Every structure is written in structure tokens, then in C-alpha cells.
């Protein structure tokens, strides 16, 4: 009987060209959040052609179970399937054919890795039997707030799941490397609009009214600093304003103005109390001005907080393939709706290196992002390796002092 690792290695050698074709098809035909109908149809066709029975989600997206769970909770893998409203500028032969839409965040890679993993594990299960039950989730709408993951959780995508794993393409990391960390790997990302109200007046008589522009300036300059004195800076908490709007004339104090920005943190406890804290600080800043305010606060996603045991599973799987491939991933200030799954079950996200090793590294959400497709094989082997390492009752045995590189 072949080991799972040997089987997956041979399977990849035999099927690499076909899998690359899947990725290029997805890249050529991107679809925006909640509109991934053709993408879902493509995924479903591949799964059913391989002999599996995918279970569709309402609207778009699907999932498939592989292997017998044996009465135990399944290991899940998440691949997000939506693209971004960006016009591609790569000149690749399989460049996006959809005007103004591009897979600029690597979701075509995530989808392809998850799809190939499902097909390969199904073939292994048919031949030898998987040691555990696996679920592959193809999730729509990661790129919009508050993320498609939250809806899938309500739908029951995690029913019977004990642990979940995801990969995210990382163009700053060389292909072949995998980044992992314990604790927060992304940040919560909320948006806020603060609207300030006054009576308005003439700029020659600011003492007779409430100066909206002055109040907005005070908020922009003081609020981030005050926040840093109320929140532990080690949490990666940051408030940044991106727009300020008020007035139309040089000699008139407007009656209303607003500032818009984002607030991010890697600490889920801080995230949960952001809004009341901000309202308190805003009131303190504006109290001397006599201005009134209202706040439109939109909660985004929590931080992705990798739990110790799942990070250990990923680290062990990486080391089994290549002892030198594992690196410590930095915490990102970006948001990721994979966090909604981790509100329900333990899990972890790893960074999948996709920089070719020469030339510019590129960046996510950029029109010229080019990904080294060798990362696909790395991702499939890693997911399969996690399956091979997974044993919930023995997860504690994986902990060592050198879980992550120094």
C-alpha cells in the first residue's frame, strides 16, 4: 500500500498539466463576489467527473466530502473562489477575458489547490481508504464585507468539522516556502464614518458657532494617538483615515462634515469593544468645540487567529516534505473572512509562497500580479500532508520547541 505522501507525489506528476489547465481557465474567467456561477459550475463539473457528489450552497459555491468520517469530526480545507474588480495588466497568455475583473488576490490558486486536493484524495480513498474524513469548501464572496464565510457557517458548512485549514498566496515569499505563525496572522478590519454637526457660520466669526472643519482636524490628528494610549500597541491596532469632506466655500463654516477610515487589530478581544471605545474618545475630542457627532460603524471580519494545534499540524506537514521550507509568517494588517470559521472550530491559515525567485515580487490586489504556478503542487502536497498528520487525539504530540523557525 502506498503512503498518502507517495500517492500524492505520483498523482501530481501525472496530473500537473491538467491542474494547470484548471487554474488557467479560472484565471481567464474570473467572477466577482456572489456572481461566481460559472466558477461554481466548473468546480462542480470537475468534482462530479471524478465521481464525487458536491453539495451546492445557496447562490454560488459548493462543498464536497471525501472519505468516511468514522464517527469523528472531519478535517476541512477552504478555497475562496471570487475575483476582484481590477483590470489585469500582466499580458499573460491566459490573461482575464472579463473586462475590469481579475484574480488579483490568488483565489484562482486557492481554488485550484483545493480542487486538486479533493480529486487526489478521492482517488486515494477509492484505492486505499483515507485515514480521516475530509471536506473541501469552495467559498464565494471572500472579497466583500462581511465575507461569504459567515453565510456558509449559517448554512452548515462546518457541521461535522473538527478543524479547518486554508492557504493564502503570498507573492513576497519564494515558491516552495510556506509561512505559518501561532496566533493572529491577519487583522480585524472595520470601517467607520464620523459625521460632525454644527450650526454653521462665517469664518470671520468662528467664536459664534461650532467650527466643523476644526473639529474634523482635531479628530484626524488626535484620535489615532488617543487610541494608542488606550490599547496595547502589541496588538497591532491601527486607525487610519482615508477621506475627509466638509464645506464648499473659503469663507463659510459648514454645518456638517465627515471623515472616513478603517480600524484594524490583531486582538479579537480589542476588536469586540472597538465601537464603544471610539465613541468615548470622539466625544472627548469634540467636547471643547461644542460640536455634535454621529458614527456609522461597520464591523468587518475578526482577525484570523491560528490555534497552536493546527499550526503544529501544518508545520509538521511542511517539514516532512522539506525541512527548510517552513518560515514564520508576519502578521498582516489585511482582513480575511476565514476568521469566521475560526469563531466556530479551531484552525489555521498558512502563507503559500508564489514568487518565482527572480524579478519583482509583486503584490496582492495589484493589476500586474503574476504567480509562479509551481506553488500549486506545493499547496496540494501540503494539504495532503496535513491529512497525513491529522490525529485530533494526538495533536499535542506535535508540539516541540522548534515548531516555528527562529
C-alpha positions in Angstrom: 0.0 0.0 0.0 1.4 3.4 -1.0 1.7 6.0 1.7 -0.5 9.1 1.2 2.5 11.2 0.6 3.9 8.9 -2.2 0.5 8.6 -3.8 0.0 12.4 -3.9 3.5 12.9 -5.3 2.9 10.4 -8.1 -0.6 11.8 -8.7 0.8 15.3 -9.1 3.4 14.2 -11.7 0.7 12.5 -13.7 -1.9 15.3 -13.5 0.1 18.5 -13.2 -0.7 19.6 -16.8 -4.4 19.2 -16.2 -4.4 21.0 -12.9 -2.5 23.9 -14.5 -5.3 24.0 -17.1 -7.9 24.3 -14.4 -6.0 27.3 -12.9 -5.6 29.0 -16.2 -9.3 28.5 -17.0 -10.3 30.1 -13.7 -7.8 32.9 -14.2 -9.2 33.6 -17.7 -12.8 33.7 -16.5 -12.9 35.5 -13.1 -16.2 36.4 -11.4 -16.9 38.9 -8.7 -18.3 38.1 -5.3 -21.7 36.5 -5.2 -21.6 36.2 -9.0 -19.4 33.1 -9.3 -21.9 31.0 -11.2 -19.6 29.7 -14.0 -16.8 29.2 -11.5 -19.1 27.1 -9.3 -20.3 25.2 -12.4 -16.7 24.5 -13.4 -15.8 23.2 -9.9 -18.9 21.1 -9.8 -18.2 19.5 -13.2 -14.6 18.6 -12.1 -15.8 17.0 -8.9 -18.7 15.1 -10.4 -16.5 13.9 -13.3 -14.1 12.4 -10.7 -17.0 10.5 -9.1 -17.8 12.8 -6.2 -21.1 14.3 -5.1 -20.7 18.0 -4.3 -23.3 19.8 -2.2 -24.1 23.3 -3.5 -24.5 26.3 -1.3 -27.4 28.7 -1.9 -26.4 31.1 -4.7 -22.8 30.2 -5.5 -20.1 27.9 -4.1 -20.1 24.3 -3.2 -18.5 21.7 -0.9 -17.7 18.0 -1.1 -17.0 15.3 1.5 -14.3 12.7 0.9 -13.8 9.5 2.8 -15.7 8.1 5.7 -15.6 10.2 8.9 -15.8 7.1 11.0 -17.9 8.9 13.5 -15.2 11.5 14.0 -15.2 15.1 13.0 -13.8 16.0 9.6 -10.8 18.0 8.6 -11.8 20.8 6.2 -9.9 22.8 3.6 -11.2 26.2 2.4 -10.6 27.6 -1.1 -12.2 31.0 -1.9 -13.4 31.4 -5.5 -14.2 35.1 -6.1 -12.2 37.7 -8.0 -11.6 41.5 -7.7 -12.9 44.5 -9.8 -9.4 45.2 -11.2 -8.3 45.4 -14.9 -5.5 42.9 -15.5 -2.1 44.2 -16.8 0.0 41.0 -17.0 0.0 40.2 -20.7 -0.2 36.5 -19.7 -1.5 34.2 -22.5 -4.3 33.3 -20.1 -5.0 36.9 -19.0 -8.5 37.7 -17.8 -11.1 37.8 -20.6 -13.6 39.6 -18.4 -13.2 43.4 -18.6 -12.4 45.0 -15.3 -12.3 41.7 -13.4 -9.1 39.8 -12.3 -8.0 37.1 -9.9 -5.6 39.6 -8.3 -5.6 38.0 -4.8 -4.7 34.4 -5.8 -8.1 33.0 -5.3 -7.7 31.0 -8.6 -4.7 29.4 -6.9 -6.6 28.7 -3.7 -9.5 27.2 -5.6 -7.2 25.1 -7.8 -5.2 23.7 -4.9 -8.4 22.8 -3.0 -10.0 21.3 -6.2 -6.9 19.2 -7.0 -6.6 18.1 -3.3 -10.2 16.9 -3.4 -9.7 14.9 -6.6 -6.4 13.4 -5.5 -7.7 12.4 -2.0 -10.9 10.9 -3.6 -8.7 8.7 -5.8 -6.6 7.6 -2.8 -9.8 7.0 -0.8 -11.2 4.8 -3.5 -8.0 2.8 -3.7 -6.9 2.5 -0.1 -9.3 4.4 2.2 -8.5 7.7 3.8 -7.5 7.7 7.5 -9.9 10.5 8.2 -12.9 12.2 6.6 -12.1 15.4 4.7 -14.3 18.3 3.5 -13.3 20.7 0.8 -15.2 24.0 0.9 -15.3 26.3 -2.2 -16.4 29.6 -0.7 -17.8 32.6 -2.6 -17.5 36.2 -1.7 -14.4 36.5 0.4 -13.6 39.9 -1.0 -16.7 41.7 0.3 -17.7 42.6 3.9 -18.6 40.8 6.0 -17.5 37.9 3.8 -19.1 34.8 2.4 -17.7 32.5 5.1 -20.2 33.9 7.7 -23.1 32.8 5.4 -21.6 29.4 4.9 -21.3 28.8 8.6 -25.0 29.6 9.0 -25.7 27.2 6.1 -23.9 24.4 8.0 -20.6 24.2 6.1 -18.8 23.3 9.4 -21.3 20.7 10.6 -19.3 17.7 11.5 -16.0 19.5 11.0 -13.4 19.5 13.8 -10.6 21.5 12.3 -10.1 23.8 9.2 -7.1 24.8 7.2 -6.5 27.3 4.4 -3.7 28.6 2.3 -3.2 32.2 1.0 -1.0 33.0 -1.9 2.0 35.2 -0.8 3.9 37.0 -3.6 6.5 38.2 -1.2 7.6 34.6 -0.4 9.6 32.4 -2.7 7.8 29.5 -4.2 8.4 26.3 -2.2 8.3 28.2 1.1 5.3 28.1 3.4 4.7 30.7 6.2 2.9 29.9 9.4 2.6 31.5 12.8 0.7 30.8 16.0 -1.8 33.5 17.0 -3.0 36.3 14.7 -1.9 36.1 11.1 -4.4 38.7 9.8 -6.2 41.6 11.4 -9.8 42.6 12.0 -10.8 45.3 9.6 -13.7 47.6 10.4 -14.8 50.8 8.6 -16.2 54.0 10.2 -17.6 57.3 9.1 -17.7 60.0 11.7 -20.1 62.9 10.8 -19.7 66.1 12.7 -22.6 68.6 13.1 -22.7 72.3 13.9 -24.7 75.4 13.3 -22.5 76.8 10.6 -21.4 80.4 10.2 -19.0 82.9 8.8 -15.2 82.3 9.0 -14.9 85.9 10.4 -16.9 84.9 13.5 -15.9 81.3 14.5 -16.5 82.1 18.1 -20.2 82.5 17.4 -20.7 79.0 16.0 -19.2 75.5 16.1 -16.3 75.0 13.7 -16.9 71.7 11.9 -13.6 71.8 10.0 -11.6 72.5 13.1 -13.4 69.6 14.8 -12.6 67.2 11.9 -9.0 68.3 12.0 -8.9 67.5 15.7 -10.3 64.1 15.1 -7.9 63.2 12.4 -4.8 64.3 14.4 -5.8 63.3 17.9 -8.0 60.2 17.7 -5.2 57.7 16.4 -2.9 58.9 19.2 -5.5 58.7 21.9 -6.4 55.2 20.7 -2.7 54.1 21.0 -2.8 55.2 24.7 -5.9 53.1 25.4 -5.0 49.9 23.5 -1.8 47.8 23.9 0.4 48.6 20.9 1.5 45.0 20.7 -2.0 44.1 19.4 -1.2 45.8 16.0 -4.1 48.2 16.4 -4.1 51.0 13.9 -6.7 53.7 12.9 -6.1 55.4 9.6 -8.4 58.0 7.9 -8.7 57.9 4.1 -11.1 60.7 3.3 -12.3 64.0 4.8 -15.1 66.0 3.4 -16.6 69.4 4.5 -17.7 72.7 3.1 -17.7 74.4 -0.3 -16.6 78.0 0.3 -13.4 79.5 1.7 -15.3 81.9 3.9 -18.1 79.8 5.3 -18.0 77.3 8.2 -20.1 74.4 7.1 -22.9 72.8 9.2 -21.7 69.3 8.6 -18.6 67.3 7.6 -17.2 63.8 7.8 -14.1 61.7 8.0 -13.9 58.1 6.8 -11.4 55.5 7.7 -10.5 51.9 8.8 -9.5 50.5 12.1 -7.6 47.2 12.4 -6.3 45.0 15.1 -4.9 41.5 15.6 -6.5 41.1 19.0 -10.0 39.7 18.9 -10.9 41.0 22.4 -10.0 44.5 21.4 -12.0 44.1 18.2 -15.1 43.3 20.1 -15.0 46.6 22.1 -13.8 49.0 19.4 -17.1 50.8 18.8 -17.9 51.9 22.4 -14.2 52.9 22.9 -14.1 55.0 19.8 -17.4 56.7 20.7 -16.0 57.6 24.1 -12.8 59.1 22.5 -14.6 61.0 19.8 -16.8 62.6 22.5 -13.7 63.6 24.5 -12.0 65.2 21.5 -15.1 67.2 20.4 -16.4 68.2 23.8 -14.5 71.6 23.9 -15.8 72.5 20.4 -19.5 72.2 21.2 -19.9 70.0 18.0 -22.3 67.1 17.8 -21.4 63.8 16.1 -22.8 60.6 14.8 -20.9 57.5 13.8 -21.6 54.9 11.1 -19.6 51.9 12.3 -19.5 48.8 10.1 -17.9 45.7 11.6 -15.9 43.8 9.1 -14.2 40.5 10.0 -12.4 39.3 13.1 -8.6 38.6 12.9 -7.6 35.1 11.7 -6.1 33.7 14.9 -4.2 30.4 14.2 -4.6 27.9 17.0 -1.5 26.1 18.3 -2.5 22.5 17.3 -3.4 23.4 13.7 -0.3 25.4 13.3 1.6 22.4 14.5 -0.1 20.2 12.0 0.8 22.5 9.1 4.4 22.9 10.4 4.8 19.1 10.7 3.4 18.6 7.2 5.8 21.2 5.7 8.8 19.8 7.5 8.0 16.2 6.3 8.3 17.4 2.6 11.2 19.9 3.1 12.7 20.7 6.5 13.9 24.0 5.2 10.6 25.2 3.6 9.0 26.5 6.8 9.2 30.2 7.6 7.5 32.4 10.2 4.8 34.4 8.6 4.4 38.1 9.7 1.1 39.3 10.9 -0.8 41.1 8.2 -3.0 44.2 8.7 -5.3 42.9 6.0 -8.6 41.3 6.7 -9.6 37.7 5.8 -13.1 36.2 6.3 -11.5 32.8 7.0 -11.7 34.2 10.6 -15.4 33.4 10.7 -14.7 29.7 10.6 -12.3 30.0 13.4 -15.0 31.5 15.6 -16.6 28.1 15.4 -13.8 25.5 15.1 -10.0 25.6 15.6 -7.9 26.0 12.5 -5.1 27.9 10.8 -4.1 29.7 7.6 -0.7 29.4 6.1 1.1 31.6 3.5 1.9 29.8 0.3 5.0 31.3 -1.4 4.3 32.1 -5.1 7.2 34.4 -6.0 9.3 32.9 -8.8 12.6 33.8 -7.1 13.7 36.4 -9.7 12.4 39.8 -10.7 9.9 41.9 -8.8 7.8 40.2 -6.1 4.6 41.9 -6.9 1.7 42.4 -4.5 -1.8 41.2 -3.9 -4.7 43.2 -5.3 -2.3 44.6 -8.0 -3.1 44.6 -11.7 0.3 43.2 -12.6 0.4 40.3 -10.1 2.0 37.2 -11.7 2.1 34.0 -9.7 4.6 31.2 -10.2 2.4 28.1 -10.9 4.8 25.8 -9.2 3.1 26.8 -6.0 0.1 24.7 -7.0 2.0 21.5 -6.4 3.4 22.7 -3.1 -0.1 23.5 -2.0 -1.6 20.1 -2.9 1.3 18.3 -1.2 0.8 20.5 1.9 -2.9 19.8 2.2 -2.3 16.1 1.7 0.4 16.3 4.3 -1.9 17.9 6.8 -4.3 15.0 6.2 -1.5 12.5 6.9 -0.5 14.3 10.1 -4.0 14.9 11.4 -5.0 12.9 14.5 -7.1 15.0 16.9 -6.4 12.8 19.9 -2.6 13.1 19.4 -2.3 16.7 18.3 -0.5 17.5 21.5 2.3 15.2 20.5 3.2 17.5 17.7 4.4 20.4 19.9 8.1 21.0 20.1 10.2 23.9 21.0 11.1 24.4 17.3 7.5 24.5 15.9 8.4 27.6 14.1 11.8 28.7 12.8 13.8 31.2 14.8 
